[in-house]
Amino acid sequence: MLRAPGNRRETCARTSLLLMAPASLEPPLRAFSMLRRVTGEALGTAMLLVVVIGSGIMGERLAGGNVAIALLGNTLATGAGLVVLITIFGPLSGAHFNPGVTLVFALRREITWPMAGIYIAAQVIGGVLGVWMAHAMFAEPILQVSTKLRDGPAQAFAEFVATFGLIAAILGSIRFKPDATPMIVGLYITAAYWFTASTSFANPAVTIARSLSNTFAGIAPGSMPMFIVAQLVGAVTASILFQWLLKEQQAA
């Protein structure tokens, strides 16, 4: 978008502020090309799935049949991994790694709809590649389909709650404490693994990718549509509510 030329000193000041801006899940704060931003989304989502699937496999192998211990290992690795990945990729692509998050920013007009579509495609592709990478590391068959059913209205409602809470955490943190966004998101997902019946997928791209892994963190393809619908409804609901809740009071 072309803009009228402004004062050189003001332009330099704005540029300096952007370069010093903290990492967050906002749209990119630095001037990176579209290719780099999309690659960042694909790579970040791939690494997220490496963490989720890989830690699930490791946890299950080491837990000796104790599902709680396996889930704890899966949880801690995922939460910690998110903090790192969001810190690295936040200033590059916004570190969405999640079609629900991208949808929210598109609804807020902070990313264009065509760009949102490209982001979502990159997230899905990256997620699938991440699953295959995790399988390769653990000498699992690369191509798999999960048989783990996660069905029923309780599971769907859990995904609604999980995604609603994730969007609430993101929007609240970038409004009030943007430099803490990586930590806030990582801590929220760590908690949501345990307080939701579904173990908080909260991400359509992750859900699709996990359907291709018949391991601890998998989900059967037949359970996938219900999860994705609940996630998107939760994301949009949170976006609408927090658009109102966080709106500043206009001065009289």
C-alpha positions as MATLAB code, in Angstrom:
seq = 'MLRAPGNRRETCARTSLLLMAPASLEPPLRAFSMLRRVTGEALGTAMLLVVVIGSGIMGERLAGGNVAIALLGNTLATGAGLVVLITIFGPLSGAHFNPGVTLVFALRREITWPMAGIYIAAQVIGGVLGVWMAHAMFAEPILQVSTKLRDGPAQAFAEFVATFGLIAAILGSIRFKPDATPMIVGLYITAAYWFTASTSFANPAVTIARSLSNTFAGIAPGSMPMFIVAQLVGAVTASILFQWLLKEQQAA';
ca = [
       0.000    0.000    0.000;
       1.440    3.370   -1.024;
       1.492    6.133    1.539;
       2.103    9.830    1.201;
       5.702   10.732    2.082;
       6.024   11.977    5.639;
       8.669   13.564    7.772;
      11.948   11.629    7.531;
      12.587   11.895   11.273;
       9.116   10.536   12.110;
       9.595    7.661    9.673;
      12.915    6.712   11.261;
      11.366    6.858   14.718;
       8.507    4.565   13.702;
      10.973    2.123   12.146;
      13.047    2.048   15.330;
       9.960    1.292   17.414;
       9.018   -1.587   15.137;
      12.477   -3.079   15.325;
      12.431   -2.926   19.135;
       8.935   -4.387   19.436;
       8.680   -7.551   21.546;
       7.711  -10.913   20.153;
       3.990  -11.543   20.134;
       1.268  -13.288   18.165;
       0.370  -10.067   16.426;
       0.832   -9.818   12.653;
       4.519   -9.372   11.773;
       6.136   -6.346   13.351;
       9.167   -6.346   11.051;
       9.452   -5.951    7.319;
       9.845   -9.546    6.133;
       8.814  -10.722    2.686;
       5.671  -12.791    2.208;
       7.756  -15.842    1.303;
       9.736  -15.605    4.548;
       6.572  -15.110    6.592;
       4.818  -18.107    5.023;
       7.946  -20.240    5.383;
       8.105  -19.220    9.033;
       4.527  -20.366    9.576;
       5.177  -23.713    7.877;
       8.438  -24.316    9.704;
       7.072  -23.238   13.078;
       4.013  -25.467   12.737;
       6.199  -28.364   11.628;
       8.407  -27.971   14.701;
       5.332  -27.756   16.924;
       4.122  -31.121   15.604;
       7.587  -32.606   16.035;
       7.334  -31.627   19.703;
       3.751  -32.863   20.162;
       4.158  -36.211   18.392;
       7.751  -36.847   19.407;
       7.177  -36.169   23.106;
       4.043  -38.323   22.977;
       5.988  -41.262   21.566;
       8.839  -40.790   24.038;
       6.484  -40.370   26.971;
       4.533  -43.511   26.118;
       7.709  -45.568   25.657;
       9.212  -44.479   28.967;
       6.074  -44.432   31.104;
       5.708  -48.190   31.325;
       1.978  -48.099   30.684;
       1.289  -45.178   33.036;
      -0.831  -42.882   30.857;
      -0.698  -40.011   33.347;
       3.107  -39.949   33.240;
       3.072  -40.133   29.436;
       0.624  -37.231   29.257;
       2.697  -35.195   31.705;
       5.783  -35.602   29.533;
       3.774  -34.694   26.436;
       2.350  -31.652   28.223;
       5.596  -30.200   29.534;
       7.390  -30.608   26.212;
       4.561  -28.974   24.269;
       4.252  -25.996   26.594;
       8.002  -25.397   26.650;
       8.265  -25.839   22.902;
       5.546  -23.267   22.295;
       7.393  -20.655   24.349;
      10.518  -21.137   22.256;
       8.756  -21.278   18.886;
       6.592  -18.206   19.517;
       9.618  -16.216   20.721;
      11.542  -17.107   17.563;
       8.808  -16.807   14.956;
       6.606  -14.119   16.531;
       8.435  -11.153   14.975;
       8.751  -13.009   11.648;
       5.301  -14.363   10.839;
       3.243  -13.629   13.943;
       3.726  -17.258   15.048;
       0.101  -18.210   14.493;
       0.756  -21.935   13.810;
      -3.025  -22.292   13.987;
      -5.814  -21.613   11.448;
      -8.062  -20.524   14.319;
      -5.602  -17.794   15.312;
      -5.177  -16.727   11.694;
      -8.958  -16.584   11.278;
      -9.252  -14.313   14.312;
      -6.642  -11.879   12.974;
      -8.359  -11.884    9.582;
     -11.668  -11.030   11.278;
      -9.861   -8.208   13.096;
      -8.507   -7.024    9.706;
      -4.931   -7.378   10.888;
      -4.115   -9.820    8.088;
      -5.711   -9.908    4.652;
      -7.991  -12.797    3.713;
      -5.758  -13.952    0.812;
      -2.756  -13.936    3.154;
      -4.795  -15.779    5.773;
      -5.561  -18.502    3.228;
      -1.877  -18.874    2.403;
      -0.994  -19.005    6.100;
      -3.548  -21.741    6.749;
      -2.275  -23.835    3.848;
       1.292  -23.426    5.135;
       0.222  -24.446    8.646;
      -1.493  -27.617    7.446;
       1.415  -28.610    5.195;
       3.937  -27.834    7.912;
       1.963  -29.826   10.468;
       1.889  -32.934    8.280;
       5.627  -32.659    7.583;
       6.260  -32.306   11.317;
       4.375  -35.527   12.022;
       6.459  -37.369    9.438;
       9.651  -35.937   10.926;
       8.705  -37.214   14.381;
       7.900  -40.659   12.978;
      11.284  -40.769   11.234;
      13.154  -39.853   14.454;
      11.523  -42.682   16.397;
      11.784  -45.275   13.602;
       8.003  -45.363   13.237;
       6.312  -45.967    9.869;
       6.205  -42.574    8.175;
       2.691  -42.947    6.773;
       0.089  -43.733    9.407;
      -3.576  -43.125   10.140;
      -4.708  -42.844   13.741;
      -7.273  -45.239   15.200;
      -7.713  -43.308   18.460;
     -11.366  -42.249   18.668;
     -12.119  -38.996   20.487;
     -15.867  -38.741   20.046;
     -18.896  -37.337   21.829;
     -20.348  -33.945   22.773;
     -18.131  -33.668   25.854;
     -15.007  -33.871   23.688;
     -16.401  -31.290   21.262;
     -17.295  -28.914   24.096;
     -13.816  -29.396   25.547;
     -12.305  -28.255   22.248;
     -14.611  -25.239   22.183;
     -13.466  -24.301   25.700;
      -9.807  -24.986   24.925;
      -9.787  -22.823   21.794;
     -11.877  -20.076   23.378;
      -9.351  -19.900   26.205;
      -6.397  -19.894   23.826;
      -7.763  -16.935   21.855;
      -8.605  -15.148   25.119;
      -5.018  -15.666   26.291;
      -3.605  -14.357   23.006;
      -5.807  -11.276   22.719;
      -5.429  -10.388   26.377;
      -1.671  -10.763   26.342;
      -1.050   -8.753   23.180;
      -3.262   -6.001   24.590;
      -1.809   -5.783   28.089;
       1.507   -7.682   28.147;
       2.764   -8.377   24.604;
       6.296   -9.267   25.683;
       4.867  -12.099   27.807;
       2.778  -13.640   25.002;
       5.075  -16.640   24.370;
       5.071  -17.542   28.053;
       1.327  -16.941   28.472;
       0.412  -19.143   25.508;
       2.821  -21.884   26.570;
       1.475  -21.871   30.125;
      -2.130  -21.854   28.954;
      -1.649  -24.896   26.717;
       0.245  -26.663   29.516;
      -2.733  -26.136   31.817;
      -5.360  -26.903   29.158;
      -3.823  -30.321   28.464;
      -5.051  -31.225   31.935;
      -8.249  -29.263   32.510;
      -9.935  -30.213   29.214;
     -11.344  -33.659   28.466;
      -9.818  -33.553   24.968;
      -6.282  -32.627   26.121;
      -6.634  -29.302   24.297;
      -5.845  -29.702   20.615;
      -7.255  -26.163   20.102;
      -5.858  -26.029   16.566;
      -7.345  -27.312   13.272;
      -3.948  -27.751   11.600;
      -2.655  -29.745   14.562;
      -5.843  -31.832   14.532;
      -5.420  -32.691   10.850;
      -1.758  -33.554   11.314;
      -2.374  -35.685   14.419;
      -4.897  -37.777   12.494;
      -1.894  -39.030   10.496;
      -0.126  -40.467   13.545;
      -1.285  -43.697   15.186;
       0.701  -42.862   18.306;
      -0.021  -41.463   21.767;
      -1.093  -38.023   20.478;
      -3.174  -39.226   17.525;
      -6.830  -38.711   16.702;
      -8.917  -40.855   14.379;
      -9.924  -39.110   11.122;
     -13.579  -39.745   11.955;
     -13.246  -37.648   15.117;
     -11.475  -34.832   13.316;
     -14.422  -32.855   11.794;
     -16.152  -32.454   15.155;
     -12.955  -31.174   16.727;
     -12.287  -28.668   13.931;
     -15.818  -27.257   13.976;
     -15.690  -26.832   17.765;
     -12.271  -25.160   17.536;
     -13.375  -22.649   14.900;
     -16.582  -21.827   16.767;
     -14.571  -21.325   19.959;
     -12.092  -19.052   18.180;
     -14.784  -16.868   16.580;
     -16.768  -16.655   19.822;
     -13.713  -15.529   21.759;
     -12.848  -13.009   19.045;
     -16.297  -11.417   19.174;
     -16.459  -11.305   22.973;
     -12.965   -9.940   23.472;
     -13.399   -7.373   20.695;
     -16.051   -5.866   22.974;
     -14.415   -6.669   26.301;
     -11.045   -5.090   25.463;
     -12.404   -2.043   23.659;
     -11.184    1.151   25.248;
     -13.743    3.532   26.705;
     -14.114    6.605   24.493;
     -13.379    9.890   26.192;
     -16.468   12.064   26.679;
];
